[in-house]
Amino acid sequence: MCYLRYFFVFFFFFILSAPSLAEASRLQQVERFVAAFNAHDAEKMAQYVTENVQWLSVNGDKITVETSGKESLVKAMSGYFKSCPSCQSQLEDFTVLGSRISVVEEASWRGNGELRSQKSLAVYEFSNNLIHRVYYFPAE
């Protein structure tokens, strides 16, 4: 009878922790996506997104589609890396809510011999455990 009790405790713990496992997986995807960004590897970034991924810039009441589709993302990121070889991004302050993860991203780069940085808010939206949309808000 004691074993049956342990089974039920383990079963209910597993069931209750299942959403957090999915959230942890999504958070890991965002971290891998940004690690590929920091490595300036657009092809690797593409492994973590859906075929019809969208990168959206949100500025006040305007939303601009920066890229639409995996190929467009790879092309845009490849060009970006050439124009900014020192660009890096660091993630902080995560919030996970269902299929979305919001994060403060601190971008850094070298400009005129000085290290510069700025923080922005990004929201990653998932579909089938892949990044489907990135909403990027202006730097503060």
N, C-alpha and C positions, 0 to 999 in steps of 0.2 A: 504494500500500500504506500509506503514511503517513496518508492521509485515512481509511482504514478503521480504523486504530488510534485516531485522534481520535474517530471516530464511536463506537467501543466504549467509550472512556473517558467520553465525554459521556453515552452511554446508561446505563452503570452508575452514574455519578454521579446522573443523573436518577432512576433506580430507587431508589437508596439514600436520596435526599433526599425521596422522595414522602411517607413518614410524617411527616417534620418539616414538610412543607408543610401537611398536614392539621392537625397540632398548632398550627401558626402561625395557621391559619384559625380554629380554635376559640378560641385565645387572643384573637384580634382580636374575635371575637363577644362574649366576656366583657367586653373593654374597651369595646366599643360599648354593651353592655347597661348597664354602670356609668356611662358617659357620659350615657346617656338618664336614668338614675336621678338623676345630678347636675343635669341640666337639668329635673328634676321632670316628665318627660314619660312618663307611664305607657303611652300609646299607642305611643310609639317603642320602649319596652322590650318591648312585645308583639311587635314585628317579629323579635325574636331568640329567641323561644321556640316550642315546639311547642304545638299546640292543647290537649293534655292535660298541660301543664307542672304540676309540683308544687313548692311551696316548703315544705321540711321543717325544723323546728327539732329539733335533737338535743341532749338534756340528760341526761347520765348514761345510764340504761337506758330513757329515754322518747324517743319520736319523735312529734312533733306535726305534723300536716298544717296548715300555716298557710293555704295556698291550693291549690286544685286546679282547673286549667283556666285558659286564657288570660283569659277574661272576669273570673274571680275575681281573678286577679293584677292586672289593670288597675284593678278596683274597689278592691282593698286598697291598692294603691300610690297611687291618687288620694286616698284618705282619709288615708293616711300623710303625703303631701306637704302636705295642708292642716293637719295637726296639727303638723308639724315643717318649717316653711318654710326653716329654715337648714340642714337635714340634707344632708350630703355624704358621699361615700365615696371613699377612695383605695386603690388596689390595690398590693400589694407581695408579694414572695416567692412567685412562681409555681412550681408543679410540675405538669408535664403528664405524664399516664400514660394512654395510649390515649384512651378516650372521656371521661376525667375530667380536670378541672383543679382543683387545690387552690390557694387563694390566701389570704393574710392580708389582710383588709380593715380599714382604719382608718376608722371612722365619726367624723364631727365634727359639732357643732351648737352653737348658742348657748343657754345656760341661765342665767337670772338675770344676764344681761349678760356672762357669761364664756364663752369658747370652751372646750368640753369635747370629749373624744375617748375612744374605746375601740377595742381591736383584737379581731377575731374571726376564726375560721377558717371559710371557705366552700369547699364542693366543688361544682363545676358539672359535671353529667353531660349528655352530648350524645347526640342521636339525629338522624341525617341532617343534621349540621352546625347544628342548632338546640339551644338549651338545653332539656333535658327535665326535669331535676330540679336543685334547689338545696338542698344540705344545709347548714344554718347552725348552727354550734356557738356556745355561750355566750361572751360577752365575757370576756376575761382582764384 
